[in-house]
Amino acid sequence: MEEANVDIKNKLDIVELRGEIKLLRQEVDTVKNNHIWHLQKSIDGINKVLWTVGFMVLAQFLWVIKTVIMG
């Protein structure tokens, strides 16, 4: 009789674990599809700012060189 109770408890535990695995798969899918998109959007914004600052520094450097050469 006790063996039957253990079998039932094991089956219930397996069903519970399967439910948790499905929930984890859903959360991983949400992170993969949604959060990564938002991170990529933020990185793209930072990348644009860095390119803008880089061009501004280059323009200032060229202005200094022109001023030194031309007087």
N, C-alpha and C positions, 0 to 999 in steps of 0.2 A: 504494500500500500504506500509505503514511504517513497519507494522508487517511482511510483506514478506521480507523486507530488513533486519530486525533483525534476521529472521530465516536463511536467506542466510549467514549473518555474523556469526551467531552462528555455522552453519555447517562448514564454512571455519575455524573458530577457533578450532573446534573439529578435523578437518583433520590436522591442524597444530600441535595440541597437540599430536595426534597419531604419527605423524612423529617424534616429539621430543622424545616421549617415546621409539620408535623403536631405535633411535640413542642412547639414554641412555642405553638401553638393550645391544646394540652392544658394547658400551664402557665398561660396567660392565663385559661383557663376555671377552673382551680383557684383562682387568685388572686381572680377575680371572684366566684365562688360561695362560697368558704370563708373566705378572709381578710377580705373585706369584712364578712361576717356577724360575725366576731369583733371587728372594729373597731367596728361598730355597737353591739355588746353593751357594749364598754368605754365608748363615748361615752354610752350610756344610763345607765350607772352613774355617770359623772362628772356628768351632767346632774341626776340625783337628788340627789347630794351638794350641788351648787350651789343647787338649790331649797331644800334643807333648811337650808343655811347662810343663805340669803337670808331665810327665814321667821324664823330665830333672831335675825338682826340686826333685822328689822322688829319682833319682839316686844320686844327690848331697847329699841329706839327709842321704841316706844309706852309702855313702862314708865317711861322717863325723862321723857317728856312728861307722863304722868299724875302722876308724883312732883313735877314742877315746878308743875303747875297745882294739885294738891290740897295740896301742902305736905308 
